[in-house]
Structures are given as structure tokens and as C-alpha cells.
Amino acid sequence: MFQLTICDDEPASLLLLEKLVKEWAKNRKIEIQIHLCRNAQQLLFLWEDVKAVDILLLDIEMPGMDGMSLAHKLRERQEETEILFVTGFDDYVLEGYDVDAVSYLIKPVKQKQLFFCLDKAAGRRLKKEKFLLFETAEGLTKLRLTEICYLESSAHDTLIHCECRQGGKEQGEHKQNILRCRSGIQKTEQSLEKESRAFFRIHRSFVVNLACVSRITKRDVIMDSGEALPIARGRWEALNRAYLNYYYESQRLS
């Protein structure tokens, strides 16, 4: 799922951009979550909850902190969101390069032009980190590997238990979303193994992300969420080796 935020102080412009973005997502069969902000302050508050915004459509001329200053602030914080400036002025085109903006769109925005820029922004975002696309009943959904806590077999499908971005992990809360993928757990596991060593099958019905494992007992794997998942007979020793190897490797690369 793409997290997409639109920040514009003009209500009509905000609603138009929201409509166009939804049309783009529907056309591309991409699952998105849209957040709307009226100024820089609202966006910064939102950022603390969402934690990761993939694409930001940002007006420049706004009351208080303007969009260009906000973009510089985000870059100073090492935020890698893809920024699309949407404004009625063309005075800031060159400065947009300083914040690595995807594009600079002049209002009124044309659908074809916006779709082209959103395609470019989505492509750039996907190249920056490891992810996989999963087929669901609603269409294709993009997930970062770090979002996936564990897989659970469900008939011919796979339930992907994902850590919810809107939550309070820092306060010790662990909220999850569950995505139903239209492929079996074996095929889903193989896709994950091509991208990361962090995933391990503990049972015919469960594959865990070792980064989300809190504790291993003789019978269960205790996840960070507190959930206990069963370990199949004969898998305990291999699981412990994989768990130790994963963390040794993580420390070496950190």
C-alpha cells in the first residue's frame, strides 16, 4: 500500500487533487491511503503518526510555513518521500532541485500530466527499498518487507500479518493489519526468500519474520506483538540457528 499525502491550503484544490489521485490509483490498480492536510503544521503532526509517506503532493504558497521550507525541513530529517510540488507559481522551479523533487506542476493541474508524475514518483519510491507486490481481491498491494510480521496459511490463500504504520510501537503498542494474498504460503514464502534472509518457516502453516520475534520457547515463537505461534516438531534447532545467524548478520551490517 502506498501512503500518499496532499497538502494544500485551498479546499477546492485539495478535493480536486484527491479525486485525481484516486482515479490514478484505480487506473493503475494500486492500493493507496490518502491523507489530507491544509498547512505545514498539520502535515508535521500527521508525519508523527504515519511515520512513512511514500508520495507528497505539496503546495508552495501556504500560510505559516510555505511548502518549499517544509520540503527542506523534511530533507533535513532524512525523509525520503517523493515530493511533487503543485502550485500556481513558477518562481521556485530551480529551488525544487535542491530538495530532489520529482516534478513541479502548475495549477490547474491536468490529469495526464499528474498521472505521468505520479507514475514517476511511484517508480522512484519502489526502487529505494525492498518490497513485494501481492495480489489481493482488491488488486495489487505493495508491502515493504519490514512491514511483514508473519505469514499464515489459509486454505489456498496466505494471510499476511503486517505491522500497522499508524500505531504506537514506540509506546509499546503493536497493532496489525491482515492482508489476504491470493497465493499459497509456499509460493509467498519463496518470493520473500528471494529478497531477504529474515523469513523462516516454523510450521507448515506459519512463516515468521525473524526481526519480529521476541522469544523462542521449546514449543512456540513469541512475536513482538505477544502472539504465540507453534513450532513444528523437528524445526526448533534449525529455527534457533537461523535466529542467531540473522542477528549476527544484522549486527555486522549495522
Secondary structure, DSSP 8 states (H G I E B T S, - for coil): -EEEEEE-S-HHHHHHHHHHHHHHHHHHTB-EEEEEESSHHHHHHHHHHH---SEEEE-SS-SSS-HHHHHHHHHHTT---EEEEEES--TTHHHHGGGT-SEEEESS--HHHHHHHHHHHHHHHHHTS-EEEEEETTEEEEEEGGGEEEEEEETTEEEEEEE-SSS-GGGT---EEEEEESS-HHHHHHHHHTT-S-EEEEETTEEEEGGGEEEE-SSEEEETTS-EEE--TT-HHHHHHHHHHHHHHHHHH-
